[in-house]
Amino acid sequence: MAPSKVVLRFPAAIADKPIIFHLVRDFDLMINILKANINPHKEGTMVLDVAGENVIEGLEFLRRQGVTVQPLTEEIVRNEERCTHCGACTAICPSGALYIERPAMLVCFDSEACVLCQLCVRACPVRAMEVRI
């Protein structure tokens, strides 16, 4: 079974090509872009959640185009012992993966909703949010 979350690295020569469009149209894949940094004429990276019956064929297509495809091997985790439930991470989380549970006022983390932007890692004053590889 193909990985559902992958990291793509685009060489500068193809960063402005509609490659993701072909995954949807030609391979009937459902794509959710979790994180992207793509600029024309520069190398780029993208983290995708990919679903569909033709995932393996679609990823092979990317490789033939010169895209490096790697399974996503990192995750964000919260160190429960360090967390002081200050809420600094919840204010910056774009996906809502970090939220305050009321009325207890406890910070909760839904790892399934996390898009790996790592903003919480930088925002946490006690370094309770960590990247695991």
Contacts in CASP RR format, 6 or more apart in sequence:
PFRMAT RR
TARGET T0000
AUTHOR 0000-0000-0000
METHOD contacts of the structure
MODEL  1
MAPSKVVLRFPAAIADKPIIFHLVRDFDLMINILKANINPHKEGTMVLDV
AGENVIEGLEFLRRQGVTVQPLTEEIVRNEERCTHCGACTAICPSGALYI
ERPAMLVCFDSEACVLCQLCVRACPVRAMEVRI
2 50 0 8 1.000
2 55 0 8 1.000
2 56 0 8 1.000
2 59 0 8 1.000
3 50 0 8 1.000
3 71 0 8 1.000
3 72 0 8 1.000
4 49 0 8 1.000
4 50 0 8 1.000
4 51 0 8 1.000
4 55 0 8 1.000
5 34 0 8 1.000
5 47 0 8 1.000
5 48 0 8 1.000
5 49 0 8 1.000
5 50 0 8 1.000
5 71 0 8 1.000
5 72 0 8 1.000
6 47 0 8 1.000
6 48 0 8 1.000
6 50 0 8 1.000
6 59 0 8 1.000
6 69 0 8 1.000
6 70 0 8 1.000
6 71 0 8 1.000
6 72 0 8 1.000
7 45 0 8 1.000
7 46 0 8 1.000
7 47 0 8 1.000
7 69 0 8 1.000
7 70 0 8 1.000
7 71 0 8 1.000
7 72 0 8 1.000
8 45 0 8 1.000
8 46 0 8 1.000
8 47 0 8 1.000
8 48 0 8 1.000
8 62 0 8 1.000
8 67 0 8 1.000
8 68 0 8 1.000
8 69 0 8 1.000
9 43 0 8 1.000
9 44 0 8 1.000
9 45 0 8 1.000
9 67 0 8 1.000
9 68 0 8 1.000
9 70 0 8 1.000
10 19 0 8 1.000
10 38 0 8 1.000
10 43 0 8 1.000
10 44 0 8 1.000
10 45 0 8 1.000
10 46 0 8 1.000
10 67 0 8 1.000
11 43 0 8 1.000
11 66 0 8 1.000
11 67 0 8 1.000
12 41 0 8 1.000
12 42 0 8 1.000
12 43 0 8 1.000
12 44 0 8 1.000
14 65 0 8 1.000
14 66 0 8 1.000
14 67 0 8 1.000
15 38 0 8 1.000
15 39 0 8 1.000
15 40 0 8 1.000
15 41 0 8 1.000
15 42 0 8 1.000
15 43 0 8 1.000
15 44 0 8 1.000
16 40 0 8 1.000
16 41 0 8 1.000
17 65 0 8 1.000
19 62 0 8 1.000
19 65 0 8 1.000
19 67 0 8 1.000
20 31 0 8 1.000
20 33 0 8 1.000
20 46 0 8 1.000
20 48 0 8 1.000
22 61 0 8 1.000
23 29 0 8 1.000
23 31 0 8 1.000
23 50 0 8 1.000
23 58 0 8 1.000
23 61 0 8 1.000
23 62 0 8 1.000
24 30 0 8 1.000
24 31 0 8 1.000
26 58 0 8 1.000
26 61 0 8 1.000
27 54 0 8 1.000
27 55 0 8 1.000
27 57 0 8 1.000
27 58 0 8 1.000
27 61 0 8 1.000
28 52 0 8 1.000
28 53 0 8 1.000
28 54 0 8 1.000
29 50 0 8 1.000
29 51 0 8 1.000
29 52 0 8 1.000
29 54 0 8 1.000
29 55 0 8 1.000
29 58 0 8 1.000
30 50 0 8 1.000
30 51 0 8 1.000
30 52 0 8 1.000
31 48 0 8 1.000
31 49 0 8 1.000
31 50 0 8 1.000
32 48 0 8 1.000
32 49 0 8 1.000
32 50 0 8 1.000
33 46 0 8 1.000
33 47 0 8 1.000
33 48 0 8 1.000
34 47 0 8 1.000
34 48 0 8 1.000
34 49 0 8 1.000
34 115 0 8 1.000
34 116 0 8 1.000
35 45 0 8 1.000
35 46 0 8 1.000
35 47 0 8 1.000
35 115 0 8 1.000
35 116 0 8 1.000
35 117 0 8 1.000
36 45 0 8 1.000
36 46 0 8 1.000
36 47 0 8 1.000
37 44 0 8 1.000
37 45 0 8 1.000
37 46 0 8 1.000
38 44 0 8 1.000
38 45 0 8 1.000
38 46 0 8 1.000
47 72 0 8 1.000
47 115 0 8 1.000
47 116 0 8 1.000
50 59 0 8 1.000
59 69 0 8 1.000
62 69 0 8 1.000
63 69 0 8 1.000
72 116 0 8 1.000
73 133 0 8 1.000
74 116 0 8 1.000
74 131 0 8 1.000
74 132 0 8 1.000
74 133 0 8 1.000
75 111 0 8 1.000
75 114 0 8 1.000
75 116 0 8 1.000
75 131 0 8 1.000
75 132 0 8 1.000
76 97 0 8 1.000
76 109 0 8 1.000
76 111 0 8 1.000
76 114 0 8 1.000
76 116 0 8 1.000
76 118 0 8 1.000
76 120 0 8 1.000
76 121 0 8 1.000
76 129 0 8 1.000
76 130 0 8 1.000
76 131 0 8 1.000
76 132 0 8 1.000
77 111 0 8 1.000
77 129 0 8 1.000
77 130 0 8 1.000
77 131 0 8 1.000
77 132 0 8 1.000
78 107 0 8 1.000
78 109 0 8 1.000
78 128 0 8 1.000
78 129 0 8 1.000
78 130 0 8 1.000
79 127 0 8 1.000
79 128 0 8 1.000
79 129 0 8 1.000
79 130 0 8 1.000
80 128 0 8 1.000
82 126 0 8 1.000
82 127 0 8 1.000
82 128 0 8 1.000
83 107 0 8 1.000
83 126 0 8 1.000
83 128 0 8 1.000
84 126 0 8 1.000
84 128 0 8 1.000
85 100 0 8 1.000
85 105 0 8 1.000
85 106 0 8 1.000
85 107 0 8 1.000
86 107 0 8 1.000
86 125 0 8 1.000
86 126 0 8 1.000
87 98 0 8 1.000
87 100 0 8 1.000
87 107 0 8 1.000
88 123 0 8 1.000
88 124 0 8 1.000
88 125 0 8 1.000
89 98 0 8 1.000
89 107 0 8 1.000
89 120 0 8 1.000
89 123 0 8 1.000
89 124 0 8 1.000
89 128 0 8 1.000
89 129 0 8 1.000
90 96 0 8 1.000
90 98 0 8 1.000
90 99 0 8 1.000
90 100 0 8 1.000
90 107 0 8 1.000
91 123 0 8 1.000
92 119 0 8 1.000
92 120 0 8 1.000
92 123 0 8 1.000
93 99 0 8 1.000
93 119 0 8 1.000
93 120 0 8 1.000
94 115 0 8 1.000
94 117 0 8 1.000
94 119 0 8 1.000
95 113 0 8 1.000
95 114 0 8 1.000
95 115 0 8 1.000
95 117 0 8 1.000
96 110 0 8 1.000
96 113 0 8 1.000
97 109 0 8 1.000
97 110 0 8 1.000
97 111 0 8 1.000
97 112 0 8 1.000
97 113 0 8 1.000
97 114 0 8 1.000
97 115 0 8 1.000
98 107 0 8 1.000
98 108 0 8 1.000
98 109 0 8 1.000
98 110 0 8 1.000
98 120 0 8 1.000
99 107 0 8 1.000
99 108 0 8 1.000
99 110 0 8 1.000
100 106 0 8 1.000
100 107 0 8 1.000
100 108 0 8 1.000
101 107 0 8 1.000
101 108 0 8 1.000
118 131 0 8 1.000
120 129 0 8 1.000
121 127 0 8 1.000
121 129 0 8 1.000
121 130 0 8 1.000
121 131 0 8 1.000
123 129 0 8 1.000
END
